[in-house]
Amino acid sequence: MPLKNYNVGMIIGEKALPIALGLVFVGALSAQTSTTAGEFTAEPPTLVSLGFEWRITGDDNRNATVETSYRKKGDSNWRPALPLMRLQREEIGTAPGPGAGNAGRYPLFRYTAANMFAGSILNLDPDTEYECRFTLSDPDGVTGETAKTITMRTRGEPKPSDGGHIYHVYPVGWTGAKQEPAFTGLIAAYYMGLAHFDYENAFPPRVQPGDTILVHAGLYVGDRAHYMNGAPRPGYLAMGNVFDGTYYLTQSGTAEKPIVIKGAGDGEVIFDGDGCQNLFNLMGGNYQYFENITVRNTNVAFLVGIKGIAGASGFTLKHSKVYDVGRVVQDDWSGSKNFYIADNTLIGRHDPIKMMGWNGALWEKFPGYPELLTSEYAIKVYGQGHVVAYNYIANWHDGVDVATYGTPDGAPNDIPDRVPLAIDFYGNDIVNMGDNCFETDGGARNIRVFRNRCFDSAAGALSVQPVFGGPVYFYQNLVYNTPTGSLKYIEGSSGILTYNNTIIGEGRAGPASNQHFRNNLILAQGAFDPVFAVTTYTNYSSSDYNGYRSNPNVADSFEWNSPASGVAAAFGQTPVDRHFANLRDFKEATGQEQHSVLVDYDVFARVSKPDMTDPQRVYTPEGLDFSLRAASAAVDAGMTLPTITDGYTGKAPDLGAFELGRPPFHYGPR
């Protein structure tokens, strides 16, 4: 008997798609089926996305919707966007986390989502003004405002400002001509003077908002083991970072006038940490901007925030190289905002020629198990408005993370400007992770991970552990070679939208609530039996218009484990197990996947299945072509998802990340 379905609130923008009619909601006898409009909020903009929230009361039967449209300021025609996602008091953190003994641990992530709508307008132009229109409707009636139109501007890329002072920094031993004002070492320019002994903190800042420090080619490393009372010179590396080796940069710029530390363009600028724990401590200064530098030989390259202590906003790192470090950017301070980390090359210390995981039977049989954490993560952020884009990231435990912080500050009475939201990860090229390529763990709403490439992830490419209500967007990502599975949607997360991804590796999603899959290609590689296995606490989770390649000769190709038929949600309760040998049985029994199809590796121009007899093998994208064959089952097999599938070339959007006839996405530094 099929599960009974009903409308999820136009998650994917088609009124006609029924997803769960006749569900029974807790407290139905006293339910308020009509909707009362509450507070509407616009989140901090990023360069290419705008996020919104609309609080409501009522709508206990979950049939209200918020239609969304937008246009550039001055245009006459409105364009459709994805509707806002319906959140309905989903309970997060009710599932035990991974690992022994966690079932009885302190409930780190217990949280109840608000009664609200939330969502994003995607794929916008930077530094552009948009009008955004929202229409709230409910067949049972709406009290209060039913329409909102607001004007917002996307952010522009951070750049040095004009008109500030320019200071020139040279390394010890520079023998050429110098541009004035000239200083030896960064600290001497940043502050009014430099001391490599007790007086090192005595000088006030020299730099002001809008100033630029141009760092000329050479090696910058201090002798942190000796007091030195004198000017730096060859053999006497007095750089103002005695003992701990850290540059404490405490002055603040502004969004329009950052403090800039930039390679001068006359050769490579190398900041060597001499093995120190942290090279640049930026927790005391906002809007500090780094470009065209190399950092190496330190555990933490840029320390920007620590939970409960201090942190900064407006950090920028562009067109730089970082290697031989344990962490590139560390930030888990809830007040951080508006980072821009783009076009960098970030190389970890892990073995570049083989993968190694940290947990599980697959990895423990190999020499070197468990993975030695010499490079924990490339980038970890928390807060609001961050952008991490177009970086090349290789040989780490984790690639790009939202900090697994715990529940938002003040929960259940969240502090609005401390909720982690409006964060974009896109265009990144990630290879050889001991854990995950992307972790959205700890995010709340409008976390967007899109158009990235992830090769070789030992413990799941895309992680949600947990997200506090959502939505988190995963769209148009390419994932290849995930020997223990491609998805890690766990910890009772809620609010996950997985759209138009090309995924080579089985997907196991859950336990999680309010999760929805559309237009994906998911091809098994032999990691475990089912190609697609969902465990959900909500019968309004949904999946359709996907393409699957099952493993041959297995008993179960699909799982859909959810509450009993007719029950809307049962948070933290053991779901009903439902296993299916094939896609046909899955469709008939659940009502899911009514438009989904079977595919194989020949759907692509040139892609082979990863070899599961050698799970440590590191694959590279060279020689693989994930574009679709013109006659394949994936072409024209998708559904329209406004702002994601815009500009499709056939009768309907294609499945997966790549539309036939469209140019491929760019990954890594531009």
DAGIZI-V335132 format. One record per pair of residues at least 6 apart in sequence whose ideal C-beta (glycine too) atoms are under 6 Angstrom apart, sorted by the first residue. I is the first residue (numbers start at 1). J is the second residue. D is the distance in Angstrom with one decimal. If there is no record, write none. Layout:
i->I j->J d->D
i->I j->J d->D
This chain:
i->2 j->591 d->4.2
i->3 j->565 d->5.0
i->3 j->590 d->5.1
i->3 j->591 d->5.5
i->4 j->21 d->5.7
i->4 j->22 d->4.6
i->4 j->565 d->5.7
i->4 j->566 d->5.3
i->5 j->18 d->5.7
i->5 j->19 d->4.7
i->5 j->20 d->3.1
i->5 j->21 d->5.5
i->5 j->591 d->5.2
i->6 j->20 d->3.6
i->6 j->21 d->4.4
i->6 j->23 d->5.3
i->7 j->63 d->5.7
i->8 j->19 d->4.9
i->8 j->540 d->4.9
i->8 j->542 d->6.0
i->9 j->65 d->5.4
i->9 j->86 d->3.2
i->10 j->65 d->4.5
i->10 j->83 d->4.2
i->11 j->516 d->5.0
i->12 j->518 d->5.4
i->13 j->82 d->5.8
i->13 j->83 d->5.6
i->13 j->642 d->5.6
i->19 j->542 d->4.4
i->20 j->539 d->5.7
i->20 j->540 d->5.1
i->23 j->539 d->5.9
i->23 j->568 d->4.0
i->24 j->566 d->5.4
i->24 j->567 d->5.9
i->25 j->60 d->5.7
i->25 j->568 d->4.9
i->31 j->60 d->3.7
i->32 j->58 d->3.9
i->32 j->60 d->5.6
i->33 j->60 d->5.9
i->33 j->61 d->4.7
i->33 j->140 d->4.2
i->34 j->58 d->5.3
i->34 j->140 d->4.4
i->34 j->141 d->4.1
i->35 j->56 d->5.3
i->35 j->58 d->4.8
i->35 j->59 d->4.4
i->35 j->64 d->4.5
i->35 j->138 d->4.2
i->35 j->142 d->4.9
i->36 j->57 d->4.5
i->36 j->58 d->5.2
i->36 j->143 d->4.5
i->36 j->144 d->5.7
i->37 j->136 d->5.7
i->37 j->144 d->3.5
i->37 j->145 d->5.1
i->38 j->55 d->3.6
i->38 j->56 d->5.4
i->39 j->55 d->4.7
i->40 j->54 d->5.0
i->40 j->148 d->5.2
i->41 j->53 d->4.4
i->42 j->52 d->5.7
i->42 j->150 d->6.0
i->42 j->152 d->5.9
i->43 j->51 d->3.7
i->43 j->421 d->5.5
i->43 j->422 d->4.2
i->43 j->446 d->5.9
i->44 j->384 d->5.0
i->44 j->385 d->3.8
i->44 j->422 d->4.9
i->45 j->152 d->5.9
i->45 j->154 d->5.0
i->45 j->155 d->5.3
i->46 j->387 d->5.2
i->46 j->424 d->4.7
i->47 j->126 d->4.2
i->47 j->154 d->5.8
i->47 j->155 d->5.2
i->47 j->387 d->5.7
i->48 j->124 d->5.1
i->49 j->120 d->5.2
i->49 j->122 d->5.6
i->49 j->424 d->5.6
i->49 j->448 d->5.6
i->50 j->121 d->4.7
i->50 j->152 d->5.5
i->51 j->120 d->4.7
i->51 j->422 d->4.7
i->51 j->446 d->3.5
i->53 j->116 d->6.0
i->53 j->118 d->4.7
i->54 j->66 d->6.0
i->54 j->117 d->4.5
i->55 j->116 d->4.7
i->56 j->115 d->5.8
i->59 j->138 d->6.0
i->62 j->88 d->5.9
i->63 j->139 d->5.8
i->64 j->138 d->3.9
i->65 j->83 d->6.0
i->65 j->137 d->5.7
i->66 j->83 d->5.7
i->66 j->84 d->4.1
i->66 j->117 d->4.6
i->66 j->134 d->5.5
i->66 j->136 d->5.2
i->67 j->83 d->5.7
i->67 j->135 d->4.5
i->68 j->81 d->4.2
i->68 j->83 d->5.6
i->68 j->134 d->5.7
i->69 j->78 d->4.3
i->69 j->80 d->5.4
i->69 j->133 d->4.8
i->70 j->79 d->5.9
i->70 j->81 d->5.5
i->70 j->121 d->5.2
i->70 j->130 d->5.3
i->70 j->132 d->4.9
i->71 j->78 d->5.1
i->71 j->131 d->5.4
i->72 j->130 d->5.9
i->73 j->129 d->3.9
i->73 j->131 d->5.9
i->80 j->642 d->4.2
i->81 j->121 d->4.6
i->81 j->642 d->5.3
i->81 j->643 d->5.0
i->82 j->642 d->5.7
i->84 j->117 d->3.8
i->84 j->118 d->6.0
i->84 j->119 d->3.8
i->85 j->118 d->5.7
i->85 j->119 d->4.9
i->85 j->471 d->4.4
i->86 j->117 d->5.9
i->87 j->113 d->4.6
i->87 j->116 d->5.1
i->87 j->469 d->4.9
i->89 j->112 d->5.6
i->89 j->113 d->6.0
i->89 j->115 d->5.7
i->90 j->113 d->4.5
i->90 j->494 d->3.9
i->90 j->513 d->4.6
i->90 j->514 d->5.5
i->91 j->112 d->5.5
i->91 j->571 d->3.7
i->92 j->111 d->4.5
i->92 j->466 d->5.2
i->92 j->468 d->5.4
i->92 j->492 d->5.3
i->92 j->494 d->5.3
i->93 j->107 d->5.9
i->93 j->109 d->3.2
i->93 j->110 d->4.4
i->93 j->111 d->5.8
i->93 j->492 d->5.1
i->94 j->492 d->4.4
i->94 j->571 d->4.9
i->94 j->572 d->3.1
i->95 j->491 d->5.9
i->95 j->492 d->3.9
i->95 j->511 d->4.2
i->96 j->102 d->5.0
i->96 j->103 d->3.8
i->97 j->491 d->5.5
i->108 j->406 d->5.8
i->109 j->466 d->5.2
i->109 j->491 d->5.6
i->111 j->407 d->4.9
i->111 j->411 d->5.9
i->111 j->468 d->5.0
i->113 j->469 d->3.3
i->113 j->494 d->5.9
i->118 j->445 d->4.8
i->119 j->471 d->5.9
i->120 j->446 d->5.0
i->122 j->643 d->4.3
i->123 j->643 d->5.2
i->124 j->154 d->5.3
i->126 j->154 d->5.4
i->126 j->156 d->5.4
i->127 j->156 d->3.4
i->128 j->154 d->5.4
i->129 j->153 d->4.7
i->130 j->152 d->5.8
i->131 j->151 d->5.4
i->132 j->150 d->5.5
i->133 j->149 d->4.7
i->134 j->148 d->4.6
i->135 j->147 d->5.2
i->136 j->142 d->5.8
i->136 j->146 d->4.9
i->158 j->316 d->4.6
i->158 j->340 d->5.0
i->160 j->212 d->5.4
i->160 j->260 d->4.5
i->161 j->210 d->4.5
i->161 j->257 d->4.5
i->164 j->210 d->3.2
i->164 j->211 d->4.3
i->164 j->212 d->5.9
i->165 j->211 d->4.6
i->166 j->212 d->5.0
i->167 j->181 d->5.6
i->167 j->189 d->4.3
i->167 j->213 d->4.9
i->168 j->179 d->4.6
i->168 j->182 d->4.8
i->168 j->214 d->5.3
i->169 j->183 d->5.3
i->169 j->186 d->5.6
i->169 j->189 d->5.0
i->169 j->213 d->5.8
i->169 j->215 d->4.6
i->170 j->178 d->6.0
i->170 j->184 d->5.8
i->170 j->216 d->5.0
i->171 j->218 d->3.1
i->171 j->219 d->5.8
i->171 j->220 d->5.7
i->172 j->232 d->5.0
i->172 j->234 d->5.9
i->173 j->234 d->4.8
i->183 j->189 d->4.1
i->184 j->232 d->5.0
i->185 j->232 d->5.8
i->185 j->239 d->4.5
i->187 j->194 d->4.8
i->187 j->240 d->3.3
i->188 j->194 d->4.0
i->189 j->213 d->5.1
i->190 j->207 d->5.5
i->191 j->203 d->4.1
i->191 j->205 d->5.7
i->191 j->206 d->5.7
i->192 j->203 d->4.5
i->192 j->204 d->5.4
i->192 j->206 d->5.0
i->193 j->203 d->4.2
i->194 j->240 d->4.2
i->196 j->228 d->4.1
i->196 j->238 d->3.6
i->196 j->240 d->5.7
i->196 j->242 d->5.0
i->197 j->227 d->4.3
i->197 j->229 d->5.7
i->200 j->240 d->5.5
i->205 j->251 d->4.3
i->207 j->251 d->5.3
i->207 j->259 d->5.2
i->209 j->253 d->4.4
i->209 j->254 d->5.1
i->209 j->257 d->4.0
i->210 j->257 d->3.6
i->211 j->259 d->6.0
i->212 j->260 d->4.1
i->213 j->261 d->4.9
i->214 j->262 d->6.0
i->214 j->264 d->4.1
i->215 j->263 d->5.7
i->215 j->269 d->4.7
i->216 j->264 d->4.6
i->216 j->266 d->5.7
i->217 j->266 d->4.9
i->217 j->267 d->2.7
i->217 j->268 d->6.0
i->219 j->270 d->5.0
i->220 j->271 d->5.0
i->221 j->272 d->4.0
i->221 j->274 d->5.4
i->222 j->237 d->5.2
i->222 j->239 d->3.3
i->222 j->241 d->4.7
i->223 j->237 d->4.1
i->224 j->242 d->5.7
i->224 j->243 d->5.5
i->224 j->245 d->4.2
i->224 j->274 d->5.8
i->228 j->238 d->3.7
i->232 j->238 d->4.5
i->241 j->247 d->5.7
i->245 j->273 d->5.7
i->245 j->274 d->5.5
i->245 j->276 d->3.0
i->246 j->278 d->5.1
i->246 j->281 d->5.2
i->247 j->280 d->5.2
i->248 j->281 d->4.9
i->249 j->282 d->5.7
i->249 j->285 d->5.6
i->250 j->284 d->3.7
i->250 j->285 d->4.9
i->251 j->259 d->5.8
i->251 j->285 d->5.1
i->252 j->285 d->4.8
i->252 j->286 d->4.2
i->253 j->259 d->4.1
i->253 j->287 d->3.7
i->254 j->287 d->5.5
i->258 j->287 d->4.4
i->258 j->289 d->4.0
i->259 j->288 d->5.0
i->260 j->289 d->4.6
i->261 j->290 d->5.2
i->262 j->291 d->4.5
i->262 j->292 d->5.7
i->263 j->269 d->4.3
i->263 j->292 d->3.3
i->263 j->293 d->5.3
i->268 j->294 d->5.8
i->269 j->293 d->4.8
i->270 j->294 d->4.7
i->271 j->295 d->5.0
i->272 j->296 d->5.6
i->272 j->297 d->4.9
i->273 j->279 d->4.2
i->273 j->297 d->4.7
i->273 j->298 d->2.9
i->275 j->297 d->6.0
i->276 j->298 d->5.2
i->277 j->299 d->5.0
i->278 j->300 d->4.3
i->278 j->303 d->4.8
i->279 j->298 d->4.2
i->279 j->301 d->5.5
i->280 j->302 d->4.9
i->281 j->303 d->5.0
i->282 j->288 d->5.5
i->282 j->304 d->5.0
i->282 j->312 d->5.3
i->283 j->305 d->5.9
i->283 j->310 d->4.6
i->283 j->311 d->5.5
i->283 j->312 d->5.6
i->285 j->312 d->5.9
i->286 j->312 d->5.1
i->286 j->313 d->4.8
i->286 j->314 d->4.9
i->287 j->314 d->3.4
i->289 j->316 d->4.2
i->290 j->317 d->5.0
i->291 j->318 d->4.5
i->291 j->319 d->5.5
i->292 j->319 d->5.1
i->293 j->320 d->5.0
i->294 j->321 d->4.6
i->295 j->301 d->4.7
i->295 j->322 d->4.6
i->296 j->323 d->5.5
i->296 j->324 d->4.5
i->297 j->324 d->5.3
i->298 j->325 d->5.4
i->299 j->326 d->4.0
i->300 j->327 d->4.8
i->300 j->330 d->5.2
i->301 j->322 d->5.3
i->301 j->325 d->4.9
i->301 j->328 d->5.0
i->302 j->329 d->4.9
i->303 j->330 d->5.2
i->304 j->312 d->5.3
i->304 j->315 d->5.1
i->304 j->331 d->4.2
i->305 j->311 d->2.5
i->305 j->331 d->4.0
i->305 j->333 d->2.8
i->305 j->336 d->4.9
i->307 j->332 d->4.6
i->311 j->333 d->2.5
i->311 j->335 d->5.7
i->311 j->336 d->4.9
i->313 j->336 d->5.5
i->313 j->337 d->4.2
i->313 j->338 d->5.7
i->314 j->338 d->5.3
i->315 j->339 d->4.8
i->316 j->340 d->4.7
i->317 j->341 d->4.9
i->318 j->342 d->5.6
i->318 j->343 d->5.6
i->319 j->343 d->4.9
i->320 j->344 d->5.0
i->321 j->345 d->4.7
i->322 j->328 d->4.8
i->322 j->346 d->5.1
i->323 j->347 d->4.0
i->326 j->375 d->5.5
i->326 j->376 d->5.7
i->327 j->376 d->5.6
i->327 j->377 d->5.8
i->328 j->346 d->5.2
i->328 j->378 d->4.9
i->328 j->379 d->5.9
i->329 j->379 d->4.6
i->330 j->380 d->5.8
i->331 j->381 d->5.1
i->331 j->382 d->5.9
i->332 j->382 d->4.6
i->332 j->403 d->3.7
i->332 j->405 d->5.6
i->334 j->382 d->6.0
i->334 j->383 d->5.9
i->334 j->409 d->5.0
i->334 j->418 d->4.1
i->336 j->383 d->3.5
i->337 j->383 d->5.3
i->337 j->384 d->5.0
i->337 j->385 d->4.9
i->338 j->385 d->4.3
i->339 j->381 d->5.8
i->339 j->386 d->4.3
i->340 j->387 d->5.1
i->341 j->379 d->6.0
i->341 j->388 d->4.8
i->342 j->389 d->4.5
i->342 j->390 d->5.2
i->343 j->390 d->5.0
i->343 j->669 d->4.2
i->343 j->670 d->5.5
i->344 j->391 d->4.8
i->345 j->392 d->4.8
i->346 j->378 d->4.5
i->346 j->391 d->5.9
i->346 j->393 d->4.8
i->347 j->394 d->5.5
i->348 j->375 d->3.2
i->348 j->395 d->4.0
i->348 j->396 d->3.8
i->349 j->374 d->4.0
i->349 j->375 d->4.4
i->350 j->375 d->5.6
i->350 j->395 d->4.2
i->352 j->395 d->5.1
i->354 j->616 d->4.1
i->355 j->456 d->5.6
i->355 j->458 d->5.0
i->355 j->616 d->5.0
i->355 j->618 d->6.0
i->356 j->368 d->5.5
i->356 j->371 d->4.4
i->356 j->434 d->5.9
i->357 j->363 d->3.7
i->357 j->371 d->6.0
i->357 j->434 d->6.0
i->357 j->458 d->3.8
i->357 j->459 d->5.6
i->358 j->370 d->4.6
i->358 j->371 d->4.4
i->358 j->434 d->5.9
i->362 j->484 d->5.9
i->362 j->615 d->5.9
i->363 j->369 d->5.2
i->371 j->434 d->4.2
i->373 j->397 d->5.8
i->375 j->396 d->4.8
i->376 j->397 d->5.1
i->377 j->396 d->6.0
i->377 j->398 d->4.0
i->377 j->401 d->5.6
i->378 j->393 d->4.7
i->378 j->396 d->5.3
i->378 j->399 d->5.6
i->379 j->388 d->5.6
i->379 j->400 d->4.8
i->380 j->401 d->4.5
i->380 j->403 d->5.3
i->382 j->403 d->4.0
i->382 j->405 d->5.5
i->382 j->420 d->5.5
i->384 j->421 d->5.6
i->384 j->422 d->5.2
i->385 j->422 d->5.2
i->386 j->423 d->4.8
i->387 j->424 d->5.0
i->388 j->400 d->5.2
i->388 j->425 d->4.9
i->389 j->426 d->5.2
i->389 j->427 d->4.8
i->390 j->427 d->4.0
i->390 j->669 d->5.8
i->390 j->670 d->5.5
i->391 j->428 d->5.0
i->392 j->429 d->4.8
i->392 j->668 d->4.1
i->392 j->669 d->6.0
i->393 j->399 d->4.8
i->393 j->430 d->4.7
i->394 j->431 d->4.5
i->394 j->432 d->5.6
i->395 j->432 d->5.1
i->396 j->433 d->5.9
i->397 j->434 d->4.4
i->397 j->435 d->5.0
i->398 j->435 d->5.1
i->398 j->436 d->5.6
i->398 j->439 d->6.0
i->399 j->430 d->4.4
i->399 j->433 d->5.5
i->399 j->437 d->4.6
i->400 j->425 d->5.2
i->400 j->438 d->5.5
i->401 j->439 d->4.0
i->402 j->440 d->5.2
i->402 j->442 d->5.0
i->402 j->443 d->4.4
i->403 j->442 d->5.3
i->404 j->441 d->4.2
i->404 j->442 d->4.5
i->405 j->442 d->4.4
i->408 j->414 d->4.8
i->408 j->419 d->4.7
i->408 j->444 d->5.8
i->409 j->415 d->4.8
i->409 j->418 d->4.0
i->419 j->444 d->5.0
i->420 j->443 d->5.0
i->420 j->444 d->5.1
i->421 j->444 d->5.1
i->421 j->445 d->4.4
i->421 j->446 d->5.1
i->422 j->446 d->5.1
i->423 j->447 d->5.1
i->424 j->448 d->4.9
i->425 j->438 d->5.9
i->425 j->449 d->4.7
i->426 j->450 d->4.9
i->426 j->451 d->5.0
i->427 j->451 d->5.8
i->428 j->452 d->4.7
i->429 j->453 d->5.1
i->429 j->667 d->3.8
i->429 j->668 d->3.7
i->430 j->437 d->4.5
i->430 j->454 d->4.9
i->431 j->455 d->4.8
i->431 j->456 d->5.7
i->432 j->456 d->4.7
i->432 j->618 d->5.1
i->433 j->457 d->4.7
i->434 j->458 d->5.1
i->435 j->459 d->4.6
i->436 j->460 d->5.4
i->436 j->463 d->4.3
i->437 j->454 d->3.7
i->437 j->457 d->5.1
i->437 j->461 d->4.7
i->438 j->449 d->5.1
i->438 j->462 d->5.6
i->439 j->463 d->4.3
i->440 j->447 d->4.8
i->440 j->464 d->5.3
i->440 j->467 d->5.6
i->440 j->472 d->4.9
i->441 j->463 d->5.9
i->441 j->465 d->4.2
i->443 j->467 d->5.1
i->444 j->468 d->4.4
i->447 j->472 d->4.3
i->448 j->473 d->4.5
i->449 j->474 d->5.1
i->450 j->475 d->4.7
i->450 j->476 d->5.4
i->451 j->476 d->4.8
i->451 j->665 d->4.7
i->452 j->477 d->5.0
i->453 j->478 d->4.7
i->453 j->667 d->4.4
i->454 j->461 d->4.4
i->454 j->479 d->4.9
i->455 j->480 d->5.0
i->455 j->481 d->5.9
i->455 j->619 d->5.6
i->456 j->481 d->5.0
i->456 j->618 d->5.1
i->456 j->619 d->5.9
i->457 j->482 d->5.0
i->459 j->484 d->5.7
i->460 j->485 d->5.7
i->460 j->488 d->3.6
i->461 j->479 d->4.3
i->461 j->482 d->5.3
i->461 j->486 d->5.0
i->462 j->474 d->5.5
i->462 j->487 d->5.6
i->463 j->488 d->4.3
i->464 j->472 d->6.0
i->464 j->489 d->4.5
i->464 j->493 d->4.5
i->464 j->496 d->5.6
i->465 j->490 d->5.3
i->465 j->491 d->4.8
i->466 j->491 d->3.8
i->466 j->493 d->3.8
i->467 j->493 d->4.7
i->467 j->495 d->5.9
i->469 j->494 d->5.6
i->469 j->495 d->5.0
i->470 j->494 d->6.0
i->470 j->495 d->1.7
i->471 j->495 d->4.8
i->471 j->497 d->5.1
i->472 j->496 d->5.5
i->473 j->497 d->5.1
i->474 j->498 d->4.9
i->475 j->499 d->4.2
i->475 j->500 d->5.3
i->475 j->644 d->5.5
i->476 j->500 d->5.0
i->476 j->657 d->4.4
i->477 j->501 d->4.8
i->478 j->502 d->5.0
i->478 j->657 d->5.3
i->479 j->486 d->5.2
i->479 j->503 d->4.5
i->480 j->504 d->4.5
i->481 j->610 d->4.3
i->481 j->619 d->5.0
i->482 j->505 d->3.4
i->483 j->527 d->5.6
i->483 j->615 d->4.0
i->484 j->527 d->5.9
i->485 j->506 d->5.1
i->485 j->508 d->5.0
i->485 j->527 d->5.3
i->486 j->503 d->4.9
i->486 j->505 d->3.8
i->486 j->507 d->5.2
i->487 j->507 d->4.4
i->487 j->508 d->6.0
i->487 j->509 d->5.0
i->489 j->496 d->5.8
i->489 j->509 d->4.2
i->489 j->510 d->5.8
i->489 j->512 d->4.4
i->492 j->511 d->5.7
i->493 j->512 d->4.2
i->494 j->513 d->4.1
i->494 j->514 d->4.8
i->495 j->514 d->5.1
i->496 j->515 d->4.1
i->497 j->516 d->5.5
i->498 j->517 d->4.8
i->499 j->518 d->5.1
i->499 j->519 d->5.7
i->499 j->641 d->5.7
i->499 j->644 d->5.8
i->500 j->519 d->4.3
i->500 j->644 d->5.8
i->500 j->657 d->5.9
i->501 j->520 d->4.9
i->501 j->657 d->5.8
i->502 j->521 d->4.9
i->502 j->626 d->5.7
i->502 j->656 d->4.0
i->502 j->657 d->4.3
i->503 j->522 d->4.8
i->504 j->523 d->5.3
i->504 j->525 d->5.8
i->505 j->525 d->5.2
i->506 j->524 d->5.2
i->506 j->527 d->4.9
i->506 j->528 d->5.7
i->506 j->531 d->5.4
i->507 j->522 d->5.1
i->507 j->532 d->5.2
i->508 j->533 d->4.6
i->509 j->534 d->5.0
i->510 j->534 d->5.5
i->510 j->535 d->3.1
i->510 j->536 d->5.4
i->511 j->535 d->4.6
i->513 j->536 d->5.9
i->513 j->537 d->4.6
i->513 j->538 d->4.3
i->514 j->538 d->5.3
i->515 j->541 d->4.8
i->516 j->542 d->5.0
i->517 j->543 d->4.0
i->517 j->546 d->5.9
i->518 j->545 d->5.2
i->519 j->545 d->5.3
i->519 j->638 d->4.0
i->519 j->655 d->5.5
i->520 j->546 d->4.7
i->521 j->547 d->4.7
i->521 j->655 d->5.0
i->521 j->656 d->3.8
i->522 j->531 d->6.0
i->522 j->532 d->5.7
i->522 j->548 d->5.5
i->523 j->549 d->3.9
i->524 j->531 d->4.1
i->524 j->549 d->5.6
i->524 j->550 d->5.8
i->524 j->551 d->4.4
i->525 j->609 d->5.4
i->525 j->610 d->4.9
i->526 j->551 d->5.9
i->526 j->612 d->4.0
i->529 j->554 d->4.2
i->529 j->556 d->5.3
i->530 j->556 d->5.2
i->530 j->557 d->5.7
i->530 j->558 d->5.7
i->530 j->559 d->5.2
i->531 j->548 d->5.2
i->531 j->550 d->4.8
i->531 j->557 d->5.7
i->532 j->558 d->5.5
i->533 j->559 d->3.8
i->534 j->560 d->5.4
i->535 j->561 d->4.3
i->535 j->575 d->6.0
i->536 j->562 d->4.9
i->537 j->569 d->5.9
i->537 j->570 d->5.8
i->537 j->571 d->4.8
i->538 j->569 d->4.7
i->539 j->562 d->5.3
i->539 j->563 d->5.4
i->539 j->568 d->5.8
i->543 j->592 d->4.9
i->543 j->593 d->5.8
i->544 j->593 d->5.7
i->544 j->594 d->5.9
i->544 j->595 d->5.5
i->545 j->595 d->4.8
i->545 j->638 d->5.2
i->545 j->639 d->4.7
i->546 j->596 d->4.5
i->547 j->597 d->5.2
i->547 j->599 d->4.2
i->547 j->634 d->5.1
i->547 j->655 d->4.5
i->549 j->599 d->5.4
i->549 j->600 d->5.2
i->550 j->557 d->4.0
i->556 j->579 d->4.3
i->557 j->582 d->5.7
i->558 j->580 d->4.4
i->558 j->586 d->4.2
i->559 j->579 d->5.3
i->560 j->578 d->5.0
i->560 j->590 d->4.9
i->561 j->575 d->4.3
i->561 j->577 d->5.1
i->562 j->575 d->5.1
i->563 j->570 d->4.0
i->563 j->575 d->5.9
i->564 j->576 d->5.5
i->580 j->586 d->4.1
i->583 j->598 d->5.9
i->586 j->593 d->5.8
i->587 j->593 d->5.1
i->587 j->594 d->6.0
i->597 j->633 d->4.9
i->597 j->637 d->5.6
i->599 j->633 d->5.2
i->599 j->634 d->5.7
i->601 j->607 d->5.6
i->601 j->609 d->5.8
i->603 j->632 d->4.2
i->603 j->634 d->5.0
i->604 j->626 d->5.3
i->605 j->625 d->4.0
i->605 j->627 d->4.8
i->606 j->625 d->4.1
i->607 j->624 d->5.4
i->607 j->626 d->5.8
i->626 j->658 d->5.9
i->627 j->658 d->5.4
i->628 j->634 d->5.3
i->628 j->635 d->5.6
i->628 j->654 d->5.9
i->628 j->660 d->4.9
i->634 j->654 d->5.7
i->634 j->655 d->4.0
i->634 j->656 d->5.9
i->635 j->654 d->5.2
i->635 j->660 d->5.5
i->636 j->650 d->4.3
i->636 j->651 d->4.7
i->636 j->652 d->4.6
i->637 j->655 d->5.1
i->638 j->652 d->5.8
i->638 j->653 d->3.8
i->638 j->654 d->5.8
i->638 j->655 d->5.1
i->645 j->653 d->3.7
i->648 j->659 d->5.5
i->649 j->659 d->5.9
i->649 j->660 d->5.9
i->649 j->661 d->4.3
i->654 j->660 d->5.5
